[in-house]
């Protein structure tokens, strides 16, 4: 079993096949980001009891919905990744409890605050995403640990490239950004994009009062 920044990378058959699947259908950007999410999430969970294998699958699949195979999907990209992970886990004989845990971790990874109050595997996928994309919680990770992770999984021009990946993965399904942070991406990069306004939805509903 190899390790990065003191975190052991799961090397079970399940983890290996998850790595191979994600490596085959994503580019270096998403693959390296997903591995960093696992590592940063793990470092945030040093004092928690969790299943590293389930955290690994959650991290590896969390952005799968942004890839080319989902360019015609009309559901949230988070759910595409969650569904793919659930199918993968069922094929490997995991039960409903483990499958639902990973599904939820992926489905909620762009929902601020809520995952932190849920099972460790759910909380740590989001913590890993927030560390790598938003820089949140980096004060809990040493400079040496950060350097080791970035050396293993580099992030060249990551900020701009991940924003481009978000845009490419969701611009064909703008309605799915209602009520979540990805509306900000389309607002910045898609000319003419108009947010769905929650107040307008209420005032325009079929209720007369």
Secondary structure, DSSP 8 states (H G I E B T S, - for coil): --EETTEE---SHHHHHHHHHHHHHS-HHHHHHHHHHHHHHHHHTTTS---HHHHHHHHHHTTGGGSGGGTT--S-HHHHHHHHHHHHHHHTT--HHHHHHHHHHHHTTTSTTGGGGS-HHHHHHHHHHIIIII-TTGGGS-HHHHHHHHHHS--TTHHHHHHHHHHHHHGGGGGGGTTSTTHHHHHHHSTT-----HHHHHHTSS---
